[in-house]
Amino acid sequence: MLSRSSWLHLRIPFSYFLLPVFLFSAASSPNFSESSLLWTFLIVHFLLYPASNGYNSYFDKDEKSIGGLKNPPPVNKGLYYLSILFDLLAMIIGYIKINLTFSILLLVYGLVSKAYSHPSIRLKKYAITSWLVAGIFQGLFSFVMCYVGINKYGIENIVKPEVLVPGALTTMMLWANYPMTQVYQHEEDAKRGDITLSLKLGIKGTFLFTGAAFAIATAGFGYYFITFLNVKYFFHFMIALAPVLIFFAYWFFQILGDERKADFSHTMWLNFISATCLNGFFLYLMLYSTQLIQLFQ
């Protein structure tokens, strides 16, 4: 359980790519404290997400590159127990530091992530189902989970447009991006019998699908900013996304000439650029929309 390979498969740095959901949730939060903000961040990104990564790695047993690991080491039983331990720690600390509602949401997320890869269910082998579930739970559900944790709210406080609309937008963004995370794994997925959406779409089809879905998601963010906040945030959002669009276009033109360019390295660069731009924007949005910026002035 304490082997180096087990800890590597938790892929804790990979949580950086899911940080925009937390920051967007924080930017939408009216009632957070420093303590609840910090504990929610630590529990979700250093316990819950790594537990999911480790559990999935244990059952996938990938031999080629996976998200966050270019050369994954062989997995062992210790990884399975370590991932379960991290899940239990997330729920226990979540209950102690936040509330019961938050702990239950952590439990639900953990169960769904296990269904994604466990051989008895393995949602991952169903292209549309896995795409829908991953987008909903890493998007809307995670947004709501973080919102509950950051504000120490009960479930009754989330059924309102100012929570559900931005939460749904995170799902739309993840639905756009998710096939791109699979585009370099076609051979490995096909060998295991996992028919992912990207595998169905093909490499060029994945790029075209992502471009169209991203455009729809961007329009949704425009509606949100104009309706609930201020149109200036939409312009700033578009500026923040410019590096992502430039790299995406550059990579697309490369694969038009050589589909072997749909590789691990380019995928990780797109993920990193996208996460960095969105993290920067949502941090800025959090500082200004919650008036936290006044503390630094």
MARTI-435535 format. One line per 3 residues: their letters; for each residue x, y, z of C-alpha. Coordinates in Angstrom, 3 decimals, m for minus. Layout:
REM residues N
A = X:Y:Z | ...
This chain:
REM residues 297
MLS = 0.000:0.000:0.000 | 2.925:2.308:0.650 | 4.821:1.360:m2.489
RSS = 6.005:4.111:m4.800 | 3.944:2.725:m7.685 | 0.733:2.939:m5.647
WLH = 1.339:6.579:m4.788 | 2.195:7.382:m8.397 | m1.115:5.897:m9.552
LRI = m3.035:8.233:m7.250 | m1.890:10.958:m9.684 | m2.415:13.748:m7.163
PFS = m1.007:16.453:m9.513 | m3.693:15.444:m12.043 | m6.270:17.080:m9.736
YFL = m4.988:20.385:m11.116 | m6.967:19.675:m14.287 | m10.224:19.492:m12.284
LPV = m9.475:22.563:m10.157 | m11.528:24.927:m12.407 | m14.738:23.285:m11.150
FLF = m13.797:24.039:m7.534 | m12.798:27.633:m8.313 | m15.977:28.264:m10.307
SAA = m18.003:26.870:m7.407 | m16.104:29.124:m4.986 | m16.758:32.123:m7.253
SSP = m20.485:31.336:m7.030 | m20.482:30.909:m3.249 | m22.117:33.534:m0.995
NFS = m21.307:32.125:2.425 | m17.841:30.616:2.577 | m15.193:30.932:5.263
ESS = m11.455:30.444:4.953 | m11.731:27.163:6.866 | m14.506:25.618:4.752
LLW = m12.812:26.770:1.534 | m9.505:25.186:2.552 | m10.953:21.914:3.855
TFL = m13.182:21.424:0.821 | m10.210:21.991:m1.469 | m7.962:19.569:0.431
IVH = m10.585:16.830:0.763 | m11.677:16.931:m2.880 | m8.301:17.384:m4.568
FLL = m5.963:15.457:m2.248 | m8.247:12.623:m1.167 | m11.368:12.144:m3.320
YPA = m9.905:12.627:m6.808 | m6.701:10.655:m6.066 | m8.826:7.815:m4.646
SNG = m10.783:7.718:m7.902 | m7.590:7.804:m9.965 | m6.006:4.980:m7.999
YNS = m9.097:2.772:m8.072 | m9.501:3.209:m11.822 | m5.813:2.520:m12.413
YFD = m6.006:m0.684:m10.383 | m8.758:m2.144:m12.570 | m7.586:m0.658:m15.877
KDE = m4.027:m1.972:m15.484 | m2.835:0.290:m18.295 | 0.484:m0.533:m19.885
KSI = 0.717:2.676:m21.917 | 0.368:6.371:m21.046 | m2.580:7.516:m18.966
GGL = m3.591:10.970:m17.776 | m0.772:12.280:m15.603 | 1.532:9.268:m16.101
KNP = 3.501:8.799:m19.291 | 4.929:5.443:m18.187 | 2.601:3.935:m15.568
PPV = 4.241:1.316:m13.341 | 2.521:m2.052:m12.789 | m0.289:m1.908:m10.247
NKG = m0.543:m4.069:m7.132 | m3.148:m4.879:m4.493 | m1.757:m2.137:m2.281
LYY = m3.100:0.448:m4.729 | m6.614:m0.922:m4.269 | m6.430:m0.615:m0.470
LSI = m4.803:2.821:m0.659 | m7.602:4.131:m2.871 | m10.242:2.793:m0.453
LFD = m8.377:4.390:2.467 | m8.341:7.768:0.706 | m12.088:7.484:0.049
LLA = m12.784:6.712:3.720 | m10.573:9.577:4.884 | m12.386:11.966:2.533
MII = m15.801:11.007:3.952 | m14.703:11.033:7.609 | m12.886:14.363:7.413
GYI = m15.684:15.783:5.262 | m18.209:14.915:7.965 | m16.046:16.285:10.790
KIN = m14.936:19.499:9.101 | m17.969:20.296:6.930 | m21.232:18.385:7.435
LTF = m23.106:15.142:6.767 | m24.461:16.320:3.398 | m20.951:16.924:2.095
SIL = m19.811:13.504:3.335 | m22.733:11.780:1.580 | m21.945:13.589:m1.685
LLV = m18.337:12.405:m1.398 | m19.625:8.851:m0.941 | m21.854:9.082:m4.031
YGL = m19.000:10.460:m6.155 | m16.740:7.642:m4.981 | m19.313:4.959:m5.796
VSK = m19.934:6.320:m9.298 | m16.210:6.552:m10.010 | m15.867:2.908:m8.991
AYS = m18.720:1.879:m11.273 | m16.804:3.567:m14.074 | m13.993:1.021:m14.003
HPS = m15.027:m1.987:m11.887 | m15.339:m5.063:m14.154 | m18.803:m5.993:m12.842
IRL = m20.264:m2.706:m14.145 | m17.484:m0.899:m16.054 | m19.327:2.112:m17.434
KKY = m16.144:2.933:m19.311 | m16.880:0.320:m21.965 | m20.105:2.108:m22.986
AIT = m19.258:5.115:m25.130 | m22.287:7.362:m24.580 | m23.048:6.284:m21.013
SWL = m19.492:6.860:m19.805 | m19.360:10.227:m21.570 | m22.632:11.350:m19.985
VAG = m21.764:10.062:m16.502 | m18.223:11.472:m16.477 | m19.438:14.894:m17.597
IFQ = m22.280:15.031:m15.074 | m20.284:13.815:m12.069 | m17.020:15.642:m12.761
GLF = m19.041:18.717:m13.737 | m22.448:19.493:m12.214 | m22.198:17.016:m9.339
SFV = m18.673:18.122:m8.371 | m19.717:21.776:m8.631 | m22.645:21.158:m6.258
MCY = m20.485:19.018:m3.951 | m17.883:21.788:m3.689 | m20.638:24.396:m3.255
VGI = m22.086:22.452:m0.318 | m18.627:22.060:1.228 | m17.470:25.638:0.720
NKY = m20.679:27.123:2.149 | m21.462:24.358:4.682 | m24.951:24.161:3.196
GIE = m27.540:21.416:3.216 | m28.985:19.913:0.063 | m31.955:22.313:0.159
NIV = m29.663:25.244:m0.669 | m28.583:24.032:m4.096 | m31.847:23.817:m6.028
KPE = m31.684:27.308:m7.470 | m30.622:28.727:m10.861 | m27.526:30.522:m9.576
VLV = m26.138:27.108:m8.563 | m27.556:24.730:m11.153 | m26.829:26.911:m14.217
PGA = m23.061:27.283:m13.612 | m22.945:23.655:m12.493 | m24.560:22.572:m15.764
LTT = m22.061:24.707:m17.674 | m19.152:22.822:m16.120 | m20.756:19.615:m17.373
MML = m21.091:21.084:m20.877 | m17.420:22.068:m20.836 | m16.393:18.601:m19.680
WAN = m18.592:16.932:m22.288 | m16.704:18.986:m24.875 | m13.282:18.144:m23.473
YPM = m13.746:14.537:m22.366 | m13.282:12.820:m25.770 | m9.985:14.695:m26.164
TQV = m8.655:12.946:m23.051 | m9.249:9.604:m24.798 | m7.873:10.467:m28.234
YQH = m4.412:8.942:m27.668 | m5.714:5.777:m25.970 | m7.601:4.160:m28.868
EED = m5.316:1.142:m29.108 | m5.269:0.484:m25.354 | m9.033:0.971:m24.969
AKR = m9.870:m1.247:m27.951 | m7.624:m4.007:m26.578 | m9.624:m4.008:m23.314
GDI = m12.965:m3.788:m25.091 | m13.656:m0.246:m23.867 | m15.516:1.448:m26.714
TLS = m15.001:5.089:m25.772 | m16.703:7.997:m27.490 | m13.400:9.105:m28.996
LKL = m12.841:5.618:m30.403 | m16.275:5.744:m32.036 | m15.703:9.235:m33.434
GIK = m12.196:8.560:m34.721 | m9.325:10.984:m34.276 | m10.522:13.687:m36.681
GTF = m14.104:13.185:m35.575 | m13.033:13.722:m31.957 | m11.538:17.093:m32.829
LFT = m14.614:18.166:m34.791 | m16.961:17.010:m32.030 | m14.939:18.826:m29.362
GAA = m14.867:22.034:m31.411 | m18.654:22.026:m31.885 | m19.403:21.092:m28.261
FAI = m16.955:23.720:m27.006 | m18.712:26.402:m29.071 | m22.068:25.448:m27.506
ATA = m20.570:25.484:m24.007 | m19.008:28.899:m24.641 | m22.386:30.297:m25.716
GFG = m23.823:28.915:m22.470 | m21.174:30.734:m20.449 | m22.050:33.910:m22.337
YYF = m25.682:33.526:m21.267 | m24.642:32.919:m17.660 | m22.334:35.897:m17.361
ITF = m24.775:38.276:m19.027 | m27.780:37.023:m17.024 | m26.314:36.478:m13.560
LNV = m23.158:38.603:m13.385 | m21.800:41.137:m15.869 | m21.074:41.010:m19.590
KYF = m17.480:42.110:m18.925 | m16.779:38.687:m17.420 | m17.731:37.031:m20.691
FHF = m15.186:39.108:m22.610 | m12.544:38.273:m20.015 | m13.538:34.596:m20.269
MIA = m12.978:34.655:m24.031 | m9.588:36.329:m23.600 | m8.590:33.663:m21.067
LAP = m9.549:30.900:m23.513 | m7.573:32.342:m26.437 | m4.411:30.243:m25.741
VLI = m6.551:27.089:m25.589 | m8.181:27.823:m28.945 | m4.833:28.613:m30.556
FFA = m3.218:25.373:m29.353 | m6.296:23.336:m30.291 | m6.258:24.741:m33.844
YWF = m2.485:24.196:m34.127 | m2.839:20.573:m32.985 | m5.815:19.923:m35.280
FQI = m3.895:21.059:m38.339 | m1.043:18.795:m37.294 | m3.222:15.691:m37.067
LGD = m4.773:16.460:m40.457 | m1.359:15.679:m41.870 | m0.384:12.924:m39.453
ERK = m2.835:11.259:m37.053 | 0.085:9.957:m35.002 | 0.250:13.483:m33.564
ADF = m2.836:12.563:m31.510 | m0.500:11.433:m28.753 | m0.046:11.645:m24.990
SHT = 2.252:14.668:m25.112 | m0.121:16.890:m27.113 | m3.092:15.772:m24.996
MWL = m1.348:16.692:m21.763 | m0.329:20.054:m23.180 | m3.914:20.810:m24.161
NFI = m5.103:19.766:m20.692 | m2.442:21.871:m19.003 | m3.083:24.995:m21.087
SAT = m6.845:24.630:m20.686 | m6.666:24.052:m16.919 | m4.207:26.921:m16.407
CLN = m6.312:29.401:m18.382 | m9.555:28.365:m16.678 | m7.967:28.280:m13.225
GFF = m6.631:31.786:m13.766 | m9.984:33.080:m14.972 | m12.091:31.470:m12.224
LYL = m9.635:32.634:m9.555 | m10.020:36.159:m10.929 | m13.809:35.714:m11.005
MLY = m13.809:34.493:m7.406 | m11.758:37.456:m6.205 | m13.960:40.038:m7.906
STQ = m17.446:38.520:m7.790 | m17.167:37.748:m4.059 | m15.446:41.092:m3.295
LIQ = m12.419:39.237:m1.865 | m10.212:41.520:m3.924 | m10.957:44.300:m1.433
LFQ = m8.910:42.453:1.178 | m5.806:43.013:m0.955 | m6.419:46.695:m1.594
